[in-house]
């Protein structure tokens, strides 16, 4: 769910006094890093495989980074793995203020872009100007998905919760109203980056439906 008014959220750095004499550039960088600690308390809907709780955004971003290192060989186009790593680490930072928007929540998605744009303006402004522009450009690139790296980063973002839901015998697929057809539609961006990973993703979804972990479209009540 979206957070309360992010304009009224005090910075964590306000309660963490920097040592006297800290250079201004370093102070701003550290304040940004401190603020990013909030990501560990933004919880997603996806259940963990290793514990009886939901995943947080920081765990999600770490998992995407690891997947990038392991799976880039499946990209249909050559990609710079370092660039993909930067994209997946940065892409969810705005949820510190905007909150996580559940993939199948169409009502929350209505103002998602507006909330996240405001959050990006606030968060990246903590950085020195050159880094503010660089990090904002990374976030914009991920959202636009016009580069091979951004398309692969988005594929990782959609594949990771698929693995968690499959491993949990449904997970968020069991949300009322969600069907196999819905999952296929939401995950189809994977095919924009990797035909091999899209075939694998479809196999997971179809197997889940066959096992009754997500209803088929024609069985929705």
C-alpha positions as CSV (number, residue, x, y, z in Angstrom):
1,X,0.0,0.0,0.0
2,X,1.1,3.6,-0.6
3,X,2.8,5.3,2.4
4,X,1.4,8.3,4.2
5,X,2.1,11.8,2.7
6,X,5.8,11.5,1.8
7,X,6.2,15.2,2.2
8,X,5.6,14.9,5.9
9,X,8.0,11.9,6.4
10,X,11.1,13.1,8.2
11,X,14.4,11.9,6.8
12,X,16.1,9.2,8.8
13,X,19.3,11.3,8.5
14,X,17.7,14.0,10.6
15,X,18.1,11.6,13.6
16,X,21.6,10.6,12.6
17,X,24.0,13.5,13.1
18,X,27.1,13.4,10.9
19,X,30.5,14.1,12.5
20,X,31.5,17.8,12.4
21,X,33.7,18.5,9.3
22,X,32.1,15.9,7.1
23,X,32.5,17.1,3.5
24,X,29.2,18.3,2.0
25,X,29.2,15.8,-0.9
26,X,29.9,12.9,1.4
27,X,27.3,14.1,3.9
28,X,24.6,14.1,1.1
29,X,25.7,10.7,-0.2
30,X,25.5,9.2,3.3
31,X,22.1,10.7,3.9
32,X,20.8,9.1,0.8
33,X,22.3,5.7,1.8
34,X,20.7,6.1,5.3
35,X,17.3,6.9,3.8
36,X,17.6,3.8,1.6
37,X,17.4,1.8,4.8
38,X,13.7,2.4,4.7
39,X,13.4,0.0,1.8
40,X,13.9,-2.9,4.2
41,X,10.6,-2.0,5.8
42,X,8.5,-1.9,2.5
43,X,6.8,-5.2,2.3
44,X,5.6,-6.9,-0.8
45,X,2.9,-9.4,-1.2
46,X,5.2,-12.2,-2.3
47,X,5.8,-14.9,0.4
48,X,9.3,-16.0,1.1
49,X,10.4,-19.6,0.4
50,X,12.6,-19.7,3.5
51,X,10.4,-18.2,6.2
52,X,6.7,-17.7,7.0
53,X,6.5,-14.0,6.1
54,X,6.4,-11.7,3.2
55,X,9.4,-10.4,1.3
56,X,10.6,-6.9,1.7
57,X,11.8,-4.6,-1.1
58,X,15.4,-4.7,-0.2
59,X,15.4,-8.5,-0.3
60,X,13.6,-8.4,-3.6
61,X,16.2,-6.0,-5.1
62,X,19.1,-8.2,-3.8
63,X,17.5,-11.3,-5.4
64,X,17.2,-9.5,-8.7
65,X,20.9,-8.6,-8.6
66,X,21.8,-12.2,-8.0
67,X,19.5,-13.4,-10.8
68,X,21.2,-10.9,-13.1
69,X,24.6,-12.3,-12.4
70,X,23.4,-15.9,-13.0
71,X,20.9,-15.5,-15.9
72,X,22.2,-12.8,-18.3
73,X,23.4,-15.6,-20.7
74,X,19.7,-16.0,-21.6
75,X,19.2,-12.5,-22.8
76,X,18.1,-12.4,-26.5
77,X,20.3,-9.3,-27.0
78,X,23.8,-8.7,-25.6
79,X,23.5,-6.8,-22.3
80,X,25.9,-5.1,-20.0
81,X,25.4,-7.0,-16.7
82,X,26.8,-4.2,-14.7
83,X,24.2,-1.8,-16.1
84,X,21.4,-4.3,-15.4
85,X,22.7,-4.6,-11.9
86,X,22.5,-0.8,-11.4
87,X,18.9,-0.8,-12.8
88,X,17.6,-3.6,-10.6
89,X,19.2,-2.1,-7.5
90,X,17.7,1.4,-8.1
91,X,14.3,0.5,-9.6
92,X,12.3,0.0,-6.4
93,X,13.9,2.8,-4.3
94,X,11.0,5.1,-5.0
95,X,8.8,2.7,-3.0
96,X,10.3,4.1,0.1
97,X,7.8,6.9,-0.3
98,X,5.3,5.5,-2.9
99,X,4.8,2.1,-1.3
100,X,4.7,-1.2,-3.2
101,X,1.9,-1.5,-5.7
102,X,0.6,-5.0,-6.0
103,X,0.8,-6.3,-9.5
104,X,-2.8,-7.4,-9.7
105,X,-4.3,-4.3,-7.9
106,X,-5.7,-2.3,-10.8
107,X,-7.2,0.4,-8.5
108,X,-3.8,1.1,-6.9
109,X,-2.2,1.1,-10.3
110,X,-4.3,4.1,-11.4
111,X,-2.1,6.6,-9.6
112,X,1.1,4.5,-9.4
113,X,3.0,6.5,-11.9
114,X,2.2,9.8,-10.3
115,X,3.1,8.6,-6.8
116,X,6.4,7.1,-8.0
117,X,7.4,10.2,-10.0
118,X,6.9,12.4,-6.9
119,X,8.9,9.9,-4.8
120,X,11.7,9.9,-7.3
121,X,11.8,13.7,-7.2
122,X,12.2,13.6,-3.5
123,X,14.5,10.7,-3.0
124,X,17.1,11.4,-5.7
125,X,17.3,15.1,-4.7
126,X,19.2,13.9,-1.6
127,X,22.2,13.1,-3.7
128,X,24.8,15.6,-5.1
129,X,23.5,17.0,-8.4
130,X,25.6,14.7,-10.7
131,X,24.5,11.6,-8.9
132,X,20.9,12.8,-8.7
133,X,20.8,13.0,-12.5
134,X,22.6,9.6,-12.9
135,X,20.3,7.7,-10.5
136,X,17.2,9.4,-11.9
137,X,18.3,8.5,-15.4
138,X,18.7,4.8,-14.3
139,X,15.2,4.8,-12.8
140,X,13.7,6.4,-15.9
141,X,15.5,3.9,-18.1
142,X,14.1,1.0,-16.2
143,X,10.6,2.4,-16.4
144,X,10.8,3.1,-20.1
145,X,12.2,-0.3,-21.1
146,X,13.7,1.0,-24.4
147,X,17.2,-0.5,-23.9
148,X,18.2,-4.2,-23.8
149,X,19.4,-3.8,-20.2
150,X,16.1,-2.3,-19.1
151,X,14.1,-5.0,-20.8
152,X,16.2,-7.7,-19.1
153,X,16.0,-5.9,-15.7
154,X,12.2,-5.9,-16.1
155,X,12.3,-9.6,-17.0
156,X,14.1,-10.3,-13.7
157,X,11.6,-8.2,-11.8
158,X,8.7,-10.3,-13.2
159,X,10.4,-13.6,-13.0
160,X,11.6,-13.4,-9.4
161,X,8.1,-13.3,-7.7
162,X,7.0,-16.0,-10.1
163,X,9.6,-18.3,-8.6
164,X,8.4,-17.5,-5.1
165,X,4.7,-18.0,-6.0
166,X,5.4,-21.3,-7.7
167,X,7.5,-22.5,-4.8
168,X,4.7,-21.6,-2.4
169,X,2.1,-23.5,-4.5
170,X,0.3,-20.4,-5.5
171,X,1.3,-17.5,-3.2
172,X,-0.2,-14.3,-4.6
173,X,-1.8,-16.3,-7.4
174,X,-4.4,-17.3,-4.9
175,X,-5.6,-13.6,-4.6
176,X,-9.4,-13.6,-5.4
177,X,-10.0,-12.8,-9.0
178,X,-6.5,-13.7,-10.3
179,X,-6.4,-16.4,-13.0
180,X,-3.8,-18.2,-15.1
181,X,-4.7,-15.8,-17.9
182,X,-4.0,-12.7,-15.7
183,X,-0.6,-14.1,-14.6
184,X,0.4,-14.8,-18.1
185,X,-0.6,-11.3,-19.2
186,X,1.3,-9.6,-16.3
187,X,4.4,-11.7,-16.9
188,X,4.5,-11.5,-20.7
189,X,7.1,-8.7,-20.6
190,X,9.7,-11.4,-19.9
191,X,9.4,-12.4,-23.6
192,X,10.7,-8.9,-24.6
193,X,14.1,-9.8,-23.1
194,X,14.4,-13.6,-23.3
195,X,12.6,-16.2,-25.3
196,X,14.1,-19.0,-23.1
197,X,13.1,-17.4,-19.8
198,X,9.6,-16.7,-21.2
199,X,9.2,-20.4,-22.1
200,X,10.3,-21.3,-18.6
201,X,7.9,-18.8,-17.0
202,X,5.0,-20.1,-19.0
203,X,5.8,-23.7,-17.9
204,X,5.7,-22.6,-14.3
205,X,2.4,-20.8,-14.7
206,X,0.8,-23.7,-16.7
207,X,2.1,-26.2,-14.2
208,X,0.7,-24.1,-11.3
209,X,-2.7,-24.0,-13.0
210,X,-2.7,-27.7,-13.7
211,X,-2.0,-28.3,-10.0
212,X,-4.8,-25.9,-8.9
213,X,-2.6,-23.2,-7.5
214,X,-4.1,-20.6,-9.8
215,X,-7.5,-21.0,-11.4
216,X,-7.9,-21.1,-15.2
217,X,-9.8,-18.2,-16.7
218,X,-12.9,-20.4,-17.5
219,X,-13.1,-21.5,-13.8
220,X,-13.4,-18.1,-12.3
221,X,-16.6,-17.7,-10.3
